[in-house]
Amino acid sequence: MQDAVITKTARGAFMAQGHDGNGNKMTTMLSKDTAEAAVKAGKAKMG
């Protein structure tokens, strides 16, 4: 996933949104630990 932005939903879950490099949008649900690790590693931005 490229240009990933992680947001927190109203129910407290974490969601990553981005694209695959070919113009196709991607969305996935993440655990809190996975979301924080992606931000810390620089792979995603917190939205």
C-alpha positions in Angstrom: 0.0 0.0 0.0 1.4 3.4 -1.0 0.7 6.8 0.6 -1.1 5.1 3.5 -3.1 7.2 6.0 -4.3 5.7 9.2 -7.5 6.9 10.8 -9.4 5.9 13.9 -13.1 5.0 13.3 -15.9 6.1 15.6 -16.0 2.7 17.2 -12.3 2.8 18.0 -10.9 0.6 15.2 -8.0 1.6 13.0 -8.3 1.9 9.3 -5.5 2.4 6.7 -6.4 3.9 3.3 -4.1 4.3 0.3 -3.5 3.1 -3.2 -1.6 0.3 -4.9 0.4 2.4 -7.3 -1.8 1.6 -10.3 -4.7 4.0 -9.3 -6.7 1.4 -7.4 -7.8 2.5 -3.9 -7.2 0.2 -1.0 -8.6 0.1 2.5 -7.9 -2.3 5.4 -8.7 -2.6 9.1 -5.7 -2.8 11.5 -5.1 -3.6 15.1 -3.9 -0.7 17.3 -0.4 -2.3 17.6 -0.1 -2.8 13.8 -1.2 0.8 13.2 1.2 2.3 15.7 4.1 0.1 14.3 3.4 1.3 10.7 3.5 4.9 11.8 6.6 4.4 13.8 8.4 2.7 10.9 7.5 5.6 8.6 5.3 3.4 6.3 2.1 5.4 7.0 0.9 8.7 8.4 -1.6 9.2 11.1 -4.6 11.0 9.8 
